[in-house]
Amino acid sequence: MLHKLTSAELRETCNPTMFSFRSTEDLEPLSDIIGQERAVRAMEFGLKIDHKGYNIFMTGLTGTGKTSYARAVVKKAARQNRSQTTSCTYTILQSPKSPSP
């Protein structure tokens, strides 16, 4: 049964003493994407494929950190595998329903 929620039902509070930091400025930036463990595993798997012509396709909403994440993990993989010559390109599709750049 649906019912209208009050503003009090839409708000969640917590006790600030439960945190070990004073401000979020005290925290280190995250290196992974929150809640995307499957995507992280897929990227790690894809970066281990040593075969010419293999591609990794990423999709999702704009501004969610896909490009930043991809750049970071590709740079890390490149540092670990300096002996391999690999190129990395990306295309931002103009229309999500039409997969041509």
PyMOL CGO cylinders between C-alpha atoms (Angstrom):
from pymol import cmd
from pymol.cgo import CYLINDER

trace = [
    CYLINDER, 0.00, 0.00, 0.00, 1.38, 3.39, -0.96, 0.3, 1, 1, 1, 1, 1, 1,
    CYLINDER, 1.38, 3.39, -0.96, 1.32, 6.31, 1.44, 0.3, 1, 1, 1, 1, 1, 1,
    CYLINDER, 1.32, 6.31, 1.44, 2.73, 9.81, 1.47, 0.3, 1, 1, 1, 1, 1, 1,
    CYLINDER, 2.73, 9.81, 1.47, 5.95, 10.16, 3.48, 0.3, 1, 1, 1, 1, 1, 1,
    CYLINDER, 5.95, 10.16, 3.48, 6.60, 12.97, 5.92, 0.3, 1, 1, 1, 1, 1, 1,
    CYLINDER, 6.60, 12.97, 5.92, 9.83, 14.97, 5.88, 0.3, 1, 1, 1, 1, 1, 1,
    CYLINDER, 9.83, 14.97, 5.88, 10.89, 13.20, 9.10, 0.3, 1, 1, 1, 1, 1, 1,
    CYLINDER, 10.89, 13.20, 9.10, 10.55, 9.81, 7.36, 0.3, 1, 1, 1, 1, 1, 1,
    CYLINDER, 10.55, 9.81, 7.36, 12.84, 10.98, 4.55, 0.3, 1, 1, 1, 1, 1, 1,
    CYLINDER, 12.84, 10.98, 4.55, 15.69, 12.05, 6.82, 0.3, 1, 1, 1, 1, 1, 1,
    CYLINDER, 15.69, 12.05, 6.82, 18.34, 9.87, 8.41, 0.3, 1, 1, 1, 1, 1, 1,
    CYLINDER, 18.34, 9.87, 8.41, 20.76, 11.17, 11.04, 0.3, 1, 1, 1, 1, 1, 1,
    CYLINDER, 20.76, 11.17, 11.04, 23.82, 9.72, 12.73, 0.3, 1, 1, 1, 1, 1, 1,
    CYLINDER, 23.82, 9.72, 12.73, 26.01, 10.56, 15.69, 0.3, 1, 1, 1, 1, 1, 1,
    CYLINDER, 26.01, 10.56, 15.69, 29.16, 12.36, 14.43, 0.3, 1, 1, 1, 1, 1, 1,
    CYLINDER, 29.16, 12.36, 14.43, 31.26, 10.80, 17.22, 0.3, 1, 1, 1, 1, 1, 1,
    CYLINDER, 31.26, 10.80, 17.22, 31.07, 7.46, 15.39, 0.3, 1, 1, 1, 1, 1, 1,
    CYLINDER, 31.07, 7.46, 15.39, 33.55, 8.76, 12.78, 0.3, 1, 1, 1, 1, 1, 1,
    CYLINDER, 33.55, 8.76, 12.78, 37.32, 8.75, 13.25, 0.3, 1, 1, 1, 1, 1, 1,
    CYLINDER, 37.32, 8.75, 13.25, 37.79, 11.92, 11.17, 0.3, 1, 1, 1, 1, 1, 1,
    CYLINDER, 37.79, 11.92, 11.17, 36.82, 15.50, 11.79, 0.3, 1, 1, 1, 1, 1, 1,
    CYLINDER, 36.82, 15.50, 11.79, 36.11, 16.54, 8.20, 0.3, 1, 1, 1, 1, 1, 1,
    CYLINDER, 36.11, 16.54, 8.20, 35.93, 14.74, 4.86, 0.3, 1, 1, 1, 1, 1, 1,
    CYLINDER, 35.93, 14.74, 4.86, 39.01, 16.79, 3.94, 0.3, 1, 1, 1, 1, 1, 1,
    CYLINDER, 39.01, 16.79, 3.94, 40.89, 14.50, 6.35, 0.3, 1, 1, 1, 1, 1, 1,
    CYLINDER, 40.89, 14.50, 6.35, 40.08, 11.43, 4.22, 0.3, 1, 1, 1, 1, 1, 1,
    CYLINDER, 40.08, 11.43, 4.22, 42.13, 9.94, 1.39, 0.3, 1, 1, 1, 1, 1, 1,
    CYLINDER, 42.13, 9.94, 1.39, 40.36, 9.83, -1.97, 0.3, 1, 1, 1, 1, 1, 1,
    CYLINDER, 40.36, 9.83, -1.97, 38.95, 6.43, -2.94, 0.3, 1, 1, 1, 1, 1, 1,
    CYLINDER, 38.95, 6.43, -2.94, 40.71, 4.46, -5.64, 0.3, 1, 1, 1, 1, 1, 1,
    CYLINDER, 40.71, 4.46, -5.64, 37.77, 2.30, -6.72, 0.3, 1, 1, 1, 1, 1, 1,
    CYLINDER, 37.77, 2.30, -6.72, 34.21, 2.97, -7.72, 0.3, 1, 1, 1, 1, 1, 1,
    CYLINDER, 34.21, 2.97, -7.72, 31.81, 2.53, -4.79, 0.3, 1, 1, 1, 1, 1, 1,
    CYLINDER, 31.81, 2.53, -4.79, 29.24, -0.22, -5.30, 0.3, 1, 1, 1, 1, 1, 1,
    CYLINDER, 29.24, -0.22, -5.30, 30.73, -1.39, -8.60, 0.3, 1, 1, 1, 1, 1, 1,
    CYLINDER, 30.73, -1.39, -8.60, 32.67, -4.47, -7.53, 0.3, 1, 1, 1, 1, 1, 1,
    CYLINDER, 32.67, -4.47, -7.53, 31.58, -6.39, -10.63, 0.3, 1, 1, 1, 1, 1, 1,
    CYLINDER, 31.58, -6.39, -10.63, 32.77, -3.60, -12.93, 0.3, 1, 1, 1, 1, 1, 1,
    CYLINDER, 32.77, -3.60, -12.93, 36.10, -3.40, -11.07, 0.3, 1, 1, 1, 1, 1, 1,
    CYLINDER, 36.10, -3.40, -11.07, 36.61, -7.18, -11.44, 0.3, 1, 1, 1, 1, 1, 1,
    CYLINDER, 36.61, -7.18, -11.44, 35.70, -6.96, -15.14, 0.3, 1, 1, 1, 1, 1, 1,
    CYLINDER, 35.70, -6.96, -15.14, 38.23, -4.15, -15.69, 0.3, 1, 1, 1, 1, 1, 1,
    CYLINDER, 38.23, -4.15, -15.69, 40.95, -6.05, -13.84, 0.3, 1, 1, 1, 1, 1, 1,
    CYLINDER, 40.95, -6.05, -13.84, 40.19, -9.15, -15.91, 0.3, 1, 1, 1, 1, 1, 1,
    CYLINDER, 40.19, -9.15, -15.91, 40.15, -7.18, -19.17, 0.3, 1, 1, 1, 1, 1, 1,
    CYLINDER, 40.15, -7.18, -19.17, 43.48, -5.53, -18.46, 0.3, 1, 1, 1, 1, 1, 1,
    CYLINDER, 43.48, -5.53, -18.46, 45.07, -8.97, -18.05, 0.3, 1, 1, 1, 1, 1, 1,
    CYLINDER, 45.07, -8.97, -18.05, 44.06, -10.03, -21.57, 0.3, 1, 1, 1, 1, 1, 1,
    CYLINDER, 44.06, -10.03, -21.57, 47.27, -9.89, -23.60, 0.3, 1, 1, 1, 1, 1, 1,
    CYLINDER, 47.27, -9.89, -23.60, 45.76, -10.15, -27.06, 0.3, 1, 1, 1, 1, 1, 1,
    CYLINDER, 45.76, -10.15, -27.06, 45.83, -7.61, -29.88, 0.3, 1, 1, 1, 1, 1, 1,
    CYLINDER, 45.83, -7.61, -29.88, 42.41, -6.17, -30.65, 0.3, 1, 1, 1, 1, 1, 1,
    CYLINDER, 42.41, -6.17, -30.65, 40.83, -6.89, -27.27, 0.3, 1, 1, 1, 1, 1, 1,
    CYLINDER, 40.83, -6.89, -27.27, 38.60, -4.05, -26.10, 0.3, 1, 1, 1, 1, 1, 1,
    CYLINDER, 38.60, -4.05, -26.10, 36.99, -3.06, -22.82, 0.3, 1, 1, 1, 1, 1, 1,
    CYLINDER, 36.99, -3.06, -22.82, 33.62, -1.36, -23.18, 0.3, 1, 1, 1, 1, 1, 1,
    CYLINDER, 33.62, -1.36, -23.18, 32.32, 0.85, -20.37, 0.3, 1, 1, 1, 1, 1, 1,
    CYLINDER, 32.32, 0.85, -20.37, 28.89, 2.40, -20.25, 0.3, 1, 1, 1, 1, 1, 1,
    CYLINDER, 28.89, 2.40, -20.25, 26.94, 4.47, -17.76, 0.3, 1, 1, 1, 1, 1, 1,
    CYLINDER, 26.94, 4.47, -17.76, 25.74, 7.92, -16.88, 0.3, 1, 1, 1, 1, 1, 1,
    CYLINDER, 25.74, 7.92, -16.88, 27.91, 10.96, -17.51, 0.3, 1, 1, 1, 1, 1, 1,
    CYLINDER, 27.91, 10.96, -17.51, 29.80, 12.25, -14.49, 0.3, 1, 1, 1, 1, 1, 1,
    CYLINDER, 29.80, 12.25, -14.49, 29.94, 9.00, -12.55, 0.3, 1, 1, 1, 1, 1, 1,
    CYLINDER, 29.94, 9.00, -12.55, 33.73, 8.60, -12.72, 0.3, 1, 1, 1, 1, 1, 1,
    CYLINDER, 33.73, 8.60, -12.72, 34.11, 6.00, -15.48, 0.3, 1, 1, 1, 1, 1, 1,
    CYLINDER, 34.11, 6.00, -15.48, 36.80, 7.89, -17.38, 0.3, 1, 1, 1, 1, 1, 1,
    CYLINDER, 36.80, 7.89, -17.38, 38.71, 8.87, -14.22, 0.3, 1, 1, 1, 1, 1, 1,
    CYLINDER, 38.71, 8.87, -14.22, 38.60, 5.29, -12.99, 0.3, 1, 1, 1, 1, 1, 1,
    CYLINDER, 38.60, 5.29, -12.99, 39.65, 3.87, -16.37, 0.3, 1, 1, 1, 1, 1, 1,
    CYLINDER, 39.65, 3.87, -16.37, 42.59, 6.25, -16.66, 0.3, 1, 1, 1, 1, 1, 1,
    CYLINDER, 42.59, 6.25, -16.66, 43.77, 5.47, -13.13, 0.3, 1, 1, 1, 1, 1, 1,
    CYLINDER, 43.77, 5.47, -13.13, 43.68, 1.68, -13.50, 0.3, 1, 1, 1, 1, 1, 1,
    CYLINDER, 43.68, 1.68, -13.50, 45.19, 1.73, -16.99, 0.3, 1, 1, 1, 1, 1, 1,
    CYLINDER, 45.19, 1.73, -16.99, 48.07, 3.91, -15.75, 0.3, 1, 1, 1, 1, 1, 1,
    CYLINDER, 48.07, 3.91, -15.75, 48.59, 1.54, -12.82, 0.3, 1, 1, 1, 1, 1, 1,
    CYLINDER, 48.59, 1.54, -12.82, 48.56, -1.50, -15.14, 0.3, 1, 1, 1, 1, 1, 1,
    CYLINDER, 48.56, -1.50, -15.14, 51.00, 0.23, -17.51, 0.3, 1, 1, 1, 1, 1, 1,
    CYLINDER, 51.00, 0.23, -17.51, 53.44, 0.93, -14.64, 0.3, 1, 1, 1, 1, 1, 1,
    CYLINDER, 53.44, 0.93, -14.64, 53.30, -2.73, -13.61, 0.3, 1, 1, 1, 1, 1, 1,
    CYLINDER, 53.30, -2.73, -13.61, 53.77, -4.03, -17.18, 0.3, 1, 1, 1, 1, 1, 1,
    CYLINDER, 53.77, -4.03, -17.18, 56.32, -1.64, -18.70, 0.3, 1, 1, 1, 1, 1, 1,
    CYLINDER, 56.32, -1.64, -18.70, 57.64, -4.34, -21.06, 0.3, 1, 1, 1, 1, 1, 1,
    CYLINDER, 57.64, -4.34, -21.06, 54.36, -4.49, -23.00, 0.3, 1, 1, 1, 1, 1, 1,
    CYLINDER, 54.36, -4.49, -23.00, 53.40, -1.95, -25.64, 0.3, 1, 1, 1, 1, 1, 1,
    CYLINDER, 53.40, -1.95, -25.64, 49.73, -1.17, -25.41, 0.3, 1, 1, 1, 1, 1, 1,
    CYLINDER, 49.73, -1.17, -25.41, 47.59, 1.70, -26.54, 0.3, 1, 1, 1, 1, 1, 1,
    CYLINDER, 47.59, 1.70, -26.54, 44.45, 2.96, -24.92, 0.3, 1, 1, 1, 1, 1, 1,
    CYLINDER, 44.45, 2.96, -24.92, 41.80, 5.08, -26.59, 0.3, 1, 1, 1, 1, 1, 1,
    CYLINDER, 41.80, 5.08, -26.59, 38.29, 5.99, -25.61, 0.3, 1, 1, 1, 1, 1, 1,
    CYLINDER, 38.29, 5.99, -25.61, 35.30, 7.36, -27.45, 0.3, 1, 1, 1, 1, 1, 1,
    CYLINDER, 35.30, 7.36, -27.45, 32.45, 9.32, -25.98, 0.3, 1, 1, 1, 1, 1, 1,
    CYLINDER, 32.45, 9.32, -25.98, 29.33, 8.39, -27.90, 0.3, 1, 1, 1, 1, 1, 1,
    CYLINDER, 29.33, 8.39, -27.90, 27.08, 11.22, -28.93, 0.3, 1, 1, 1, 1, 1, 1,
    CYLINDER, 27.08, 11.22, -28.93, 23.92, 9.14, -28.77, 0.3, 1, 1, 1, 1, 1, 1,
    CYLINDER, 23.92, 9.14, -28.77, 23.60, 6.29, -26.27, 0.3, 1, 1, 1, 1, 1, 1,
    CYLINDER, 23.60, 6.29, -26.27, 21.09, 4.54, -28.55, 0.3, 1, 1, 1, 1, 1, 1,
    CYLINDER, 21.09, 4.54, -28.55, 23.39, 4.66, -31.59, 0.3, 1, 1, 1, 1, 1, 1,
    CYLINDER, 23.39, 4.66, -31.59, 26.83, 3.18, -30.85, 0.3, 1, 1, 1, 1, 1, 1,
    CYLINDER, 26.83, 3.18, -30.85, 28.75, 5.04, -33.54, 0.3, 1, 1, 1, 1, 1, 1,
    CYLINDER, 28.75, 5.04, -33.54, 31.11, 7.83, -32.43, 0.3, 1, 1, 1, 1, 1, 1,
]
cmd.load_cgo(trace, "trace")
